[in-house]
Amino acid sequence: MTPLNAEAPPNKLLELVAKGLAAERDEASRGVSSGGVGVDSFGGMLAGYGMVHLPTNAVDFSAVQDTKGSSKSFPKHETRHVSEHKNAARCARFSPDGRFFATGSTDTSIKLFEVLKVKQMILGDGRDGPIRPVVRTFYDHLQPINDLDFHPQNTILISGAKDHTIKFFDFSKTVARRAFRVIQDTHNVRSVCFHPSGEYLLAGTDHPIPHLYDINTFKCYLSANAQDLNANAGINQVRYSTTGSTYVTASKDGSIRVWDGVTAQCVRSIIGAHGLAEATSASFTKDQRFILSCGKDSSIKLWEVGTGRLVKQYLGAIHTHLRCQAVFNETEEFILSVDEPKNEVVIWDALTAEITERLPSNHIGAPRWIEHSPAEAAFVTCGNDRSVRFWKETL
């Protein structure tokens, strides 16, 4: 019963672990062995899987209100077609450490890419013959794949699909093409997201309430206050915050909802966040204070979590047709999305809300999905032309 006088800031343990992992990474990069990470082979790449890049400096969007004219310039990027599916490439996701990304397709296949090999391919560094950036291909769904996510610590990739299933793939195994575990849901699974602990996962489906699964027991939990919400539209996207204390849903009726990560109660509803148009994506900033949402009303909005107040709007890109994403770059200084009629990747300065760059997408038809690396200046686009394109900063 010793009184604790020290005031520990929130997430102190998370920060300490992050610092420890960063020191370990630093030692590994200098060649100091502490069970170091080899990068010469795929097996070596897996050795340090799950070393997460945690937020270091959060951008305070509420502090700066009017900063017109002081926009940063987005660094030059080069792009390369790295693979293609047999049908539309519908979604993409990076691993938490940024060393892998996966894409899912209408053709029901999932491709796993190793970022190091993608870069070697772009550089033309094929001393031992052609470089193949696709290190795994999985086939186990019966209908198109809607979303993917990586386990925060283990070499597990999950996928949600129109066949009402969530499937678990172990990408450390070289020959396994099929899922080793399956969750059978009751609805079309439109979005999936692991809790940062890896013990739970969320599914956003055609049902209006997110489905929370315990991955050890496969028990499904719903919200206790679901009846009070008057929610009756399917969910396009569900995403946890950095610590898992909250999660957010973007719904087909244009609303954004914030949920308590422990009780699964809805703690804030932003009804009509995108008018009557669908809200197609929603995600937290690293410091969990803001939510970035995107909708089919051709707007991207930044909301303050604590008050539900609209902080900023990012306009100038038309997206009314596809399930368009708006994403931050790895430093949260820029926001990336897609202009469908112009077939461009549009980049805004996150603080000034001014467009700083418009890049031709190089896809035939507008990209369906854009996903940024959490670890470096690199992102992926994919679309109805079946193509997967990798973009990286030109050095």
C-alpha positions as a LaTeX table, in Angstrom:
\begin{tabular}{lrrr}
\hline
Residue & $x$ (\AA) & $y$ (\AA) & $z$ (\AA) \\
\hline
Met1 & 0.00 & 0.00 & 0.00 \\
Thr2 & 2.94 & 2.35 & $-0.59$ \\
Pro3 & 1.59 & 5.64 & $-2.01$ \\
Leu4 & 2.88 & 6.32 & $-5.53$ \\
Asn5 & 4.04 & 9.92 & $-5.73$ \\
Ala6 & 5.47 & 9.75 & $-9.25$ \\
Glu7 & 3.03 & 10.82 & $-11.95$ \\
Ala8 & 3.62 & 8.40 & $-14.82$ \\
Pro9 & 2.56 & 9.91 & $-18.16$ \\
Pro10 & 0.07 & 7.89 & $-20.24$ \\
Asn11 & 1.63 & 5.17 & $-22.43$ \\
Lys12 & 4.92 & 5.32 & $-20.47$ \\
Leu13 & 5.42 & 1.56 & $-20.71$ \\
Leu14 & 4.79 & 1.65 & $-24.46$ \\
Glu15 & 7.41 & 4.40 & $-24.84$ \\
Leu16 & 9.98 & 2.47 & $-22.77$ \\
Val17 & 9.46 & $-0.65$ & $-24.86$ \\
Ala18 & 9.75 & 1.43 & $-28.04$ \\
Lys19 & 13.04 & 2.91 & $-26.83$ \\
Gly20 & 14.35 & $-0.54$ & $-25.98$ \\
Leu21 & 13.42 & $-1.85$ & $-29.42$ \\
Ala22 & 14.97 & 1.21 & $-31.07$ \\
Ala23 & 18.25 & 0.59 & $-29.19$ \\
Glu24 & 18.14 & $-3.05$ & $-30.23$ \\
Arg25 & 17.55 & $-2.03$ & $-33.85$ \\
Asp26 & 20.42 & 0.44 & $-33.64$ \\
Glu27 & 22.74 & $-2.27$ & $-32.34$ \\
Ala28 & 21.64 & $-4.60$ & $-35.12$ \\
Ser29 & 22.33 & $-1.95$ & $-37.78$ \\
Arg30 & 25.84 & $-1.38$ & $-36.34$ \\
Gly31 & 26.48 & $-5.11$ & $-36.41$ \\
Val32 & 26.37 & $-5.55$ & $-32.62$ \\
Ser33 & 24.81 & $-8.94$ & $-32.13$ \\
Ser34 & 21.97 & $-9.38$ & $-29.67$ \\
Gly35 & 20.30 & $-12.06$ & $-31.72$ \\
Gly36 & 20.70 & $-9.62$ & $-34.61$ \\
Val37 & 18.50 & $-9.24$ & $-37.66$ \\
Gly38 & 19.86 & $-10.68$ & $-40.88$ \\
Val39 & 18.59 & $-9.25$ & $-44.14$ \\
Asp40 & 20.32 & $-11.54$ & $-46.60$ \\
Ser41 & 17.41 & $-13.97$ & $-46.86$ \\
Phe42 & 13.66 & $-14.01$ & $-46.31$ \\
Gly43 & 14.17 & $-16.08$ & $-43.16$ \\
Gly44 & 16.57 & $-13.44$ & $-41.90$ \\
Met45 & 14.04 & $-10.74$ & $-42.65$ \\
Leu46 & 11.52 & $-12.53$ & $-40.46$ \\
Ala47 & 13.93 & $-12.74$ & $-37.51$ \\
Gly48 & 13.15 & $-9.24$ & $-36.31$ \\
Tyr49 & 9.58 & $-9.03$ & $-37.56$ \\
Gly50 & 7.33 & $-6.84$ & $-35.46$ \\
Met51 & 9.82 & $-4.18$ & $-34.35$ \\
Val52 & 7.34 & $-1.35$ & $-34.57$ \\
His53 & 8.13 & 2.27 & $-35.36$ \\
Leu54 & 6.27 & 4.17 & $-32.64$ \\
Pro55 & 5.35 & 7.84 & $-32.73$ \\
Thr56 & 8.18 & 10.15 & $-31.88$ \\
Asn57 & 6.85 & 13.62 & $-32.61$ \\
Ala58 & 3.11 & 14.07 & $-33.09$ \\
Val59 & 1.86 & 16.94 & $-35.25$ \\
Asp60 & $-0.41$ & 19.24 & $-33.23$ \\
Phe61 & $-3.18$ & 20.09 & $-35.67$ \\
Ser62 & $-5.19$ & 22.14 & $-33.20$ \\
Ala63 & $-2.37$ & 24.58 & $-32.40$ \\
Val64 & $-1.92$ & 25.94 & $-35.92$ \\
Gln65 & $-5.11$ & 27.35 & $-37.39$ \\
Asp66 & $-4.27$ & 29.63 & $-40.27$ \\
Thr67 & $-0.96$ & 28.84 & $-41.90$ \\
Lys68 & $-1.75$ & 29.48 & $-45.57$ \\
Gly69 & 1.28 & 29.93 & $-47.77$ \\
Ser70 & 3.67 & 28.03 & $-45.54$ \\
Ser71 & 3.06 & 24.58 & $-47.03$ \\
Lys72 & 5.94 & 22.12 & $-47.17$ \\
Ser73 & 6.88 & 20.64 & $-50.52$ \\
Phe74 & 6.31 & 16.91 & $-50.94$ \\
Pro75 & 9.56 & 15.12 & $-51.82$ \\
Lys76 & 9.96 & 13.76 & $-55.35$ \\
His77 & 8.85 & 10.15 & $-55.77$ \\
Glu78 & 9.46 & 7.53 & $-58.43$ \\
Thr79 & 6.98 & 4.75 & $-59.16$ \\
Arg80 & 7.20 & 1.27 & $-60.61$ \\
His81 & 4.72 & $-1.44$ & $-61.56$ \\
Val82 & 5.81 & $-4.34$ & $-59.32$ \\
Ser83 & 3.18 & $-7.01$ & $-59.96$ \\
Glu84 & $-0.34$ & $-7.62$ & $-61.12$ \\
His85 & $-3.27$ & $-9.77$ & $-60.11$ \\
Lys86 & $-5.56$ & $-11.60$ & $-62.55$ \\
Asn87 & $-8.38$ & $-9.20$ & $-61.70$ \\
Ala88 & $-8.84$ & $-5.87$ & $-59.86$ \\
Ala89 & $-6.38$ & $-5.22$ & $-57.01$ \\
Arg90 & $-8.77$ & $-4.05$ & $-54.29$ \\
Cys91 & $-6.71$ & $-3.37$ & $-51.15$ \\
Ala92 & $-3.19$ & $-3.13$ & $-49.72$ \\
Arg93 & $-1.60$ & $-3.06$ & $-46.26$ \\
Phe94 & 1.92 & $-2.60$ & $-44.88$ \\
Ser95 & 3.28 & $-4.62$ & $-41.96$ \\
Pro96 & 3.74 & $-2.55$ & $-38.77$ \\
Asp97 & 7.53 & $-2.40$ & $-39.29$ \\
Gly98 & 7.15 & $-1.42$ & $-42.97$ \\
Arg99 & 9.21 & $-4.36$ & $-44.25$ \\
Phe100 & 6.35 & $-6.14$ & $-46.02$ \\
Phe101 & 3.13 & $-5.24$ & $-47.74$ \\
Ala102 & 0.28 & $-7.35$ & $-49.04$ \\
Thr103 & $-2.39$ & $-6.84$ & $-51.70$ \\
Gly104 & $-5.77$ & $-8.52$ & $-52.10$ \\
Ser105 & $-7.74$ & $-8.98$ & $-55.28$ \\
Thr106 & $-11.11$ & $-9.70$ & $-56.86$ \\
Asp107 & $-9.40$ & $-12.87$ & $-58.18$ \\
Thr108 & $-9.41$ & $-14.03$ & $-54.47$ \\
Ser109 & $-5.60$ & $-14.16$ & $-54.27$ \\
Ile110 & $-3.32$ & $-12.36$ & $-51.79$ \\
Lys111 & 0.24 & $-11.38$ & $-52.68$ \\
Leu112 & 2.92 & $-10.69$ & $-50.08$ \\
Phe113 & 5.81 & $-8.40$ & $-51.07$ \\
Glu114 & 9.16 & $-7.85$ & $-49.38$ \\
Val115 & 9.94 & $-4.11$ & $-49.56$ \\
Leu116 & 13.72 & $-4.67$ & $-49.75$ \\
Lys117 & 13.26 & $-6.82$ & $-52.86$ \\
Val118 & 10.89 & $-4.27$ & $-54.40$ \\
Lys119 & 13.59 & $-1.60$ & $-53.98$ \\
Gln120 & 16.25 & $-3.89$ & $-55.46$ \\
Met121 & 13.94 & $-4.50$ & $-58.42$ \\
Ile122 & 13.47 & $-0.74$ & $-58.94$ \\
Leu123 & 17.24 & $-0.19$ & $-58.74$ \\
Gly124 & 17.78 & $-3.04$ & $-61.22$ \\
Asp125 & 20.04 & $-4.73$ & $-58.70$ \\
Gly126 & 19.63 & $-8.22$ & $-60.17$ \\
Arg127 & 23.12 & $-9.64$ & $-59.97$ \\
Asp128 & 21.78 & $-13.16$ & $-59.42$ \\
Gly129 & 19.07 & $-13.00$ & $-62.08$ \\
Pro130 & 15.68 & $-11.26$ & $-61.97$ \\
Ile131 & 14.41 & $-10.18$ & $-58.55$ \\
Arg132 & 10.98 & $-11.43$ & $-57.57$ \\
Pro133 & 9.42 & $-9.05$ & $-55.03$ \\
Val134 & 6.39 & $-11.31$ & $-54.44$ \\
Val135 & 7.58 & $-13.70$ & $-51.72$ \\
Arg136 & 4.25 & $-15.45$ & $-51.01$ \\
Thr137 & 0.93 & $-15.92$ & $-52.78$ \\
Phe138 & $-2.10$ & $-17.19$ & $-50.88$ \\
Tyr139 & $-5.32$ & $-18.64$ & $-52.30$ \\
Asp140 & $-8.09$ & $-19.60$ & $-49.92$ \\
His141 & $-11.06$ & $-17.28$ & $-50.40$ \\
Leu142 & $-14.09$ & $-17.94$ & $-52.58$ \\
Gln143 & $-14.95$ & $-14.29$ & $-53.21$ \\
Pro144 & $-13.12$ & $-10.94$ & $-53.58$ \\
Ile145 & $-10.87$ & $-9.73$ & $-50.77$ \\
Asn146 & $-11.84$ & $-6.43$ & $-49.11$ \\
Asp147 & $-9.11$ & $-5.76$ & $-46.56$ \\
Leu148 & $-5.91$ & $-7.11$ & $-44.98$ \\
Asp149 & $-3.93$ & $-6.65$ & $-41.79$ \\
Phe150 & $-0.68$ & $-7.91$ & $-40.25$ \\
His151 & $-0.39$ & $-9.28$ & $-36.73$ \\
Pro152 & 1.60 & $-6.75$ & $-34.64$ \\
Gln153 & 4.17 & $-9.30$ & $-33.40$ \\
Asn154 & 3.82 & $-12.59$ & $-35.30$ \\
Thr155 & 4.24 & $-13.47$ & $-38.97$ \\
Ile156 & 0.49 & $-13.70$ & $-39.52$ \\
Leu157 & $-1.55$ & $-11.95$ & $-42.20$ \\
Ile158 & $-5.34$ & $-11.80$ & $-42.03$ \\
Ser159 & $-7.83$ & $-11.10$ & $-44.78$ \\
Gly160 & $-11.51$ & $-10.21$ & $-44.80$ \\
Ala161 & $-13.61$ & $-11.08$ & $-47.84$ \\
Lys162 & $-17.04$ & $-11.06$ & $-49.43$ \\
Asp163 & $-17.35$ & $-14.79$ & $-48.62$ \\
His164 & $-18.10$ & $-13.79$ & $-44.96$ \\
Thr165 & $-14.77$ & $-15.12$ & $-43.68$ \\
Ile166 & $-11.61$ & $-13.83$ & $-42.01$ \\
Lys167 & $-8.62$ & $-16.05$ & $-42.81$ \\
Phe168 & $-5.25$ & $-16.35$ & $-41.06$ \\
Phe169 & $-2.09$ & $-17.01$ & $-43.10$ \\
Asp170 & 1.35 & $-17.77$ & $-41.64$ \\
Phe171 & 3.87 & $-16.16$ & $-44.00$ \\
Ser172 & 6.91 & $-17.68$ & $-42.26$ \\
Lys173 & 6.03 & $-21.01$ & $-43.94$ \\
Thr174 & 7.34 & $-21.22$ & $-47.49$ \\
Val175 & 4.89 & $-23.75$ & $-48.92$ \\
Ala176 & 1.63 & $-22.92$ & $-47.12$ \\
Arg177 & $-0.79$ & $-21.43$ & $-49.63$ \\
Arg178 & $-3.91$ & $-21.87$ & $-47.52$ \\
Ala179 & $-5.17$ & $-20.39$ & $-44.27$ \\
Phe180 & $-4.37$ & $-22.19$ & $-41.02$ \\
Arg181 & $-7.36$ & $-20.64$ & $-39.20$ \\
Val182 & $-10.71$ & $-19.28$ & $-40.34$ \\
Ile183 & $-13.32$ & $-17.12$ & $-38.64$ \\
Gln184 & $-16.77$ & $-17.55$ & $-40.17$ \\
Asp185 & $-18.67$ & $-14.27$ & $-39.88$ \\
Thr186 & $-22.37$ & $-13.68$ & $-40.61$ \\
His187 & $-21.81$ & $-10.85$ & $-43.09$ \\
Asn188 & $-19.59$ & $-9.61$ & $-45.91$ \\
Val189 & $-16.32$ & $-8.68$ & $-44.11$ \\
Arg190 & $-15.39$ & $-5.26$ & $-45.47$ \\
Ser191 & $-12.57$ & $-4.33$ & $-43.08$ \\
Val192 & $-10.25$ & $-6.03$ & $-40.57$ \\
Cys193 & $-7.86$ & $-4.67$ & $-37.94$ \\
Phe194 & $-5.73$ & $-6.28$ & $-35.22$ \\
His195 & $-5.65$ & $-4.87$ & $-31.69$ \\
Pro196 & $-2.05$ & $-3.71$ & $-30.91$ \\
Ser197 & $-1.73$ & $-6.66$ & $-28.47$ \\
Gly198 & $-2.52$ & $-9.12$ & $-31.27$ \\
Glu199 & $-5.04$ & $-10.88$ & $-28.99$ \\
Tyr200 & $-8.16$ & $-9.38$ & $-30.57$ \\
Leu201 & $-9.30$ & $-8.27$ & $-33.97$ \\
Leu202 & $-12.08$ & $-6.07$ & $-35.28$ \\
Ala203 & $-14.22$ & $-6.80$ & $-38.31$ \\
Gly204 & $-16.25$ & $-4.12$ & $-40.05$ \\
Thr205 & $-19.00$ & $-5.82$ & $-42.04$ \\
Asp206 & $-22.32$ & $-5.14$ & $-43.75$ \\
His207 & $-23.73$ & $-5.29$ & $-40.19$ \\
Pro208 & $-23.85$ & $-1.78$ & $-38.62$ \\
Ile209 & $-21.98$ & $-2.73$ & $-35.40$ \\
Pro210 & $-18.27$ & $-3.72$ & $-35.49$ \\
His211 & $-17.57$ & $-7.36$ & $-34.59$ \\
Leu212 & $-14.84$ & $-7.82$ & $-31.97$ \\
Tyr213 & $-13.17$ & $-11.26$ & $-31.95$ \\
Asp214 & $-10.98$ & $-12.89$ & $-29.34$ \\
Ile215 & $-8.46$ & $-14.66$ & $-31.58$ \\
Asn216 & $-7.81$ & $-17.42$ & $-29.03$ \\
Thr217 & $-11.42$ & $-18.45$ & $-28.51$ \\
Phe218 & $-12.98$ & $-16.99$ & $-31.72$ \\
Lys219 & $-15.79$ & $-15.60$ & $-29.57$ \\
Cys220 & $-17.48$ & $-12.59$ & $-31.16$ \\
Tyr221 & $-18.52$ & $-9.57$ & $-29.09$ \\
Leu222 & $-20.81$ & $-6.70$ & $-30.04$ \\
Ser223 & $-21.40$ & $-3.36$ & $-28.34$ \\
Ala224 & $-23.62$ & $-3.30$ & $-25.25$ \\
Asn225 & $-25.20$ & 0.02 & $-26.27$ \\
Ala226 & $-25.81$ & $-1.00$ & $-29.89$ \\
Gln227 & $-29.58$ & $-0.47$ & $-29.61$ \\
Asp228 & $-29.18$ & 3.19 & $-28.63$ \\
Leu229 & $-27.16$ & 4.05 & $-31.72$ \\
Asn230 & $-29.78$ & 3.84 & $-34.48$ \\
Ala231 & $-26.98$ & 2.57 & $-36.69$ \\
Asn232 & $-28.33$ & 0.73 & $-39.70$ \\
Ala233 & $-25.62$ & 0.99 & $-42.36$ \\
Gly234 & $-22.67$ & $-1.29$ & $-43.11$ \\
Ile235 & $-19.13$ & $-0.39$ & $-42.12$ \\
Asn236 & $-16.53$ & 0.47 & $-44.78$ \\
Gln237 & $-13.54$ & 0.66 & $-42.46$ \\
Val238 & $-12.56$ & $-0.06$ & $-38.87$ \\
Arg239 & $-9.20$ & 0.93 & $-37.34$ \\
Tyr240 & $-7.68$ & 0.79 & $-33.86$ \\
Ser241 & $-5.76$ & 3.69 & $-32.32$ \\
Thr242 & $-2.03$ & 3.26 & $-31.57$ \\
Thr243 & $-2.60$ & 1.83 & $-28.08$ \\
Gly244 & $-5.93$ & 0.10 & $-28.76$ \\
Ser245 & $-7.73$ & 2.27 & $-26.21$ \\
Thr246 & $-10.22$ & 3.34 & $-28.90$ \\
Tyr247 & $-11.28$ & 2.36 & $-32.39$ \\
Val248 & $-13.09$ & 4.16 & $-35.19$ \\
Thr249 & $-15.59$ & 3.08 & $-37.84$ \\
Ala250 & $-16.48$ & 4.72 & $-41.16$ \\
Ser251 & $-19.99$ & 3.80 & $-42.28$ \\
Lys252 & $-21.98$ & 3.69 & $-45.49$ \\
Asp253 & $-24.46$ & 6.23 & $-44.09$ \\
Gly254 & $-21.68$ & 8.85 & $-43.92$ \\
Ser255 & $-21.14$ & 8.65 & $-40.16$ \\
Ile256 & $-17.92$ & 8.26 & $-38.18$ \\
Arg257 & $-18.12$ & 6.55 & $-34.79$ \\
Val258 & $-15.55$ & 6.30 & $-32.01$ \\
Trp259 & $-15.68$ & 3.26 & $-29.70$ \\
Asp260 & $-14.09$ & 2.49 & $-26.34$ \\
Gly261 & $-11.44$ & $-0.20$ & $-26.88$ \\
Val262 & $-12.17$ & $-1.90$ & $-23.54$ \\
Thr263 & $-15.96$ & $-1.73$ & $-23.15$ \\
Ala264 & $-16.83$ & $-1.68$ & $-26.90$ \\
Gln265 & $-19.28$ & 1.14 & $-26.13$ \\
Cys266 & $-19.76$ & 3.82 & $-28.77$ \\
Val267 & $-18.43$ & 6.97 & $-27.09$ \\
Arg268 & $-18.94$ & 9.46 & $-29.94$ \\
Ser269 & $-21.03$ & 9.51 & $-33.11$ \\
Ile270 & $-20.34$ & 12.07 & $-35.81$ \\
Ile271 & $-23.54$ & 11.63 & $-37.81$ \\
Gly272 & $-23.38$ & 12.84 & $-41.39$ \\
Ala273 & $-19.62$ & 13.41 & $-41.19$ \\
His274 & $-19.69$ & 13.16 & $-44.98$ \\
Gly275 & $-23.28$ & 14.28 & $-45.50$ \\
Leu276 & $-25.38$ & 11.49 & $-46.98$ \\
Ala277 & $-22.40$ & 10.12 & $-48.92$ \\
Glu278 & $-20.52$ & 7.03 & $-47.70$ \\
Ala279 & $-17.61$ & 7.50 & $-45.31$ \\
Thr280 & $-14.99$ & 5.28 & $-46.97$ \\
Ser281 & $-12.01$ & 5.47 & $-44.61$ \\
Ala282 & $-11.16$ & 6.60 & $-41.07$ \\
Ser283 & $-7.96$ & 6.32 & $-39.04$ \\
Phe284 & $-6.32$ & 7.90 & $-35.99$ \\
Thr285 & $-3.28$ & 10.12 & $-35.85$ \\
Lys286 & $-0.39$ & 8.53 & $-33.94$ \\
Asp287 & $-1.13$ & 10.56 & $-30.81$ \\
Gln288 & $-4.79$ & 9.36 & $-30.93$ \\
Arg289 & $-6.12$ & 12.94 & $-30.66$ \\
Phe290 & $-7.46$ & 13.24 & $-34.21$ \\
Ile291 & $-9.24$ & 11.13 & $-36.82$ \\
Leu292 & $-8.70$ & 11.50 & $-40.58$ \\
Ser293 & $-11.77$ & 10.51 & $-42.59$ \\
Cys294 & $-12.57$ & 10.30 & $-46.28$ \\
Gly295 & $-15.92$ & 10.09 & $-48.04$ \\
Lys296 & $-17.71$ & 9.85 & $-51.36$ \\
Asp297 & $-18.64$ & 13.53 & $-50.99$ \\
Ser298 & $-15.11$ & 14.27 & $-52.31$ \\
Ser299 & $-13.97$ & 15.57 & $-48.94$ \\
Ile300 & $-11.26$ & 14.54 & $-46.50$ \\
Lys301 & $-11.75$ & 15.76 & $-42.93$ \\
Leu302 & $-9.76$ & 15.91 & $-39.72$ \\
Trp303 & $-11.77$ & 15.55 & $-36.50$ \\
Glu304 & $-10.79$ & 16.14 & $-32.89$ \\
Val305 & $-11.53$ & 12.92 & $-30.98$ \\
Gly306 & $-12.25$ & 14.58 & $-27.61$ \\
Thr307 & $-14.91$ & 16.99 & $-28.90$ \\
Gly308 & $-16.00$ & 15.63 & $-32.29$ \\
Arg309 & $-15.08$ & 19.06 & $-33.71$ \\
Leu310 & $-14.12$ & 19.41 & $-37.38$ \\
Val311 & $-10.56$ & 20.77 & $-37.36$ \\
Lys312 & $-9.58$ & 20.81 & $-41.04$ \\
Gln313 & $-10.90$ & 19.95 & $-44.50$ \\
Tyr314 & $-8.80$ & 18.83 & $-47.44$ \\
Leu315 & $-10.59$ & 19.64 & $-50.70$ \\
Gly316 & $-9.72$ & 19.63 & $-54.39$ \\
Ala317 & $-9.84$ & 15.92 & $-55.25$ \\
Ile318 & $-12.97$ & 14.24 & $-56.63$ \\
His319 & $-13.80$ & 10.79 & $-55.25$ \\
Thr320 & $-17.42$ & 9.73 & $-55.54$ \\
His321 & $-17.25$ & 6.21 & $-56.91$ \\
Leu322 & $-14.56$ & 3.98 & $-55.36$ \\
Arg323 & $-13.90$ & 3.11 & $-51.70$ \\
Cys324 & $-11.31$ & 5.89 & $-51.60$ \\
Gln325 & $-8.68$ & 6.08 & $-48.83$ \\
Ala326 & $-7.09$ & 9.15 & $-47.29$ \\
Val327 & $-3.82$ & 8.36 & $-45.51$ \\
Phe328 & $-1.04$ & 10.20 & $-43.71$ \\
Asn329 & 2.58 & 9.83 & $-44.77$ \\
Glu330 & 4.92 & 8.34 & $-42.17$ \\
Thr331 & 5.63 & 11.71 & $-40.48$ \\
Glu332 & 1.99 & 12.91 & $-40.63$ \\
Glu333 & 3.15 & 16.07 & $-42.45$ \\
Phe334 & 1.24 & 15.15 & $-45.62$ \\
Ile335 & $-2.07$ & 13.53 & $-46.56$ \\
Leu336 & $-2.42$ & 11.39 & $-49.68$ \\
Ser337 & $-5.57$ & 10.46 & $-51.58$ \\
Val338 & $-6.88$ & 9.97 & $-55.12$ \\
Asp339 & $-8.64$ & 12.19 & $-57.66$ \\
Glu340 & $-10.74$ & 9.71 & $-59.66$ \\
Pro341 & $-11.64$ & 11.73 & $-62.81$ \\
Lys342 & $-8.09$ & 13.08 & $-63.20$ \\
Asn343 & $-6.52$ & 9.71 & $-62.25$ \\
Glu344 & $-4.05$ & 11.42 & $-59.92$ \\
Val345 & $-2.53$ & 10.88 & $-56.50$ \\
Val346 & $-3.18$ & 14.15 & $-54.64$ \\
Ile347 & $-1.01$ & 15.30 & $-51.72$ \\
Trp348 & $-1.97$ & 17.97 & $-49.17$ \\
Asp349 & 0.13 & 19.67 & $-46.52$ \\
Ala350 & $-1.56$ & 18.31 & $-43.38$ \\
Leu351 & $-1.27$ & 21.59 & $-41.45$ \\
Thr352 & $-2.16$ & 24.16 & $-44.11$ \\
Ala353 & $-4.66$ & 21.91 & $-45.98$ \\
Glu354 & $-3.21$ & 23.17 & $-49.28$ \\
Ile355 & $-2.54$ & 20.81 & $-52.17$ \\
Thr356 & 1.22 & 20.59 & $-52.62$ \\
Glu357 & 1.44 & 17.96 & $-55.38$ \\
Arg358 & $-0.60$ & 16.11 & $-57.98$ \\
Leu359 & 1.05 & 12.98 & $-59.38$ \\
Pro360 & $-0.24$ & 11.05 & $-62.42$ \\
Ser361 & $-1.16$ & 7.64 & $-60.96$ \\
Asn362 & 0.22 & 5.69 & $-63.96$ \\
His363 & $-2.73$ & 3.30 & $-63.52$ \\
Ile364 & $-5.29$ & 2.67 & $-66.25$ \\
Gly365 & $-8.26$ & 4.15 & $-64.45$ \\
Ala366 & $-8.05$ & 5.66 & $-60.97$ \\
Pro367 & $-6.43$ & 3.60 & $-58.19$ \\
Arg368 & $-8.89$ & 1.88 & $-55.86$ \\
Trp369 & $-6.56$ & 1.98 & $-52.87$ \\
Ile370 & $-3.60$ & 3.93 & $-51.54$ \\
Glu371 & $-1.56$ & 2.80 & $-48.52$ \\
His372 & 1.50 & 4.52 & $-47.03$ \\
Ser373 & 4.41 & 2.83 & $-45.28$ \\
Pro374 & 4.52 & 3.46 & $-41.52$ \\
Ala375 & 8.33 & 3.48 & $-41.59$ \\
Glu376 & 9.58 & 5.47 & $-44.61$ \\
Ala377 & 8.71 & 7.71 & $-47.57$ \\
Ala378 & 7.05 & 4.97 & $-49.64$ \\
Phe379 & 3.49 & 4.06 & $-50.57$ \\
Val380 & 1.51 & 1.57 & $-52.67$ \\
Thr381 & $-1.38$ & 2.07 & $-55.09$ \\
Cys382 & $-3.49$ & $-0.61$ & $-56.74$ \\
Gly383 & $-6.56$ & $-0.61$ & $-58.93$ \\
Asn384 & $-9.00$ & $-2.02$ & $-61.45$ \\
Asp385 & $-6.17$ & $-2.32$ & $-64.00$ \\
Arg386 & $-4.95$ & $-5.24$ & $-61.78$ \\
Ser387 & $-1.66$ & $-3.42$ & $-61.29$ \\
Val388 & 0.25 & $-2.94$ & $-58.02$ \\
Arg389 & 2.54 & 0.09 & $-58.04$ \\
Phe390 & 5.22 & 0.95 & $-55.49$ \\
Trp391 & 6.22 & 4.59 & $-54.95$ \\
Lys392 & 9.36 & 5.69 & $-53.12$ \\
Glu393 & 11.18 & 8.93 & $-52.50$ \\
Thr394 & 13.78 & 9.65 & $-55.17$ \\
Leu395 & 17.15 & 9.83 & $-53.47$ \\
\hline
\end{tabular}
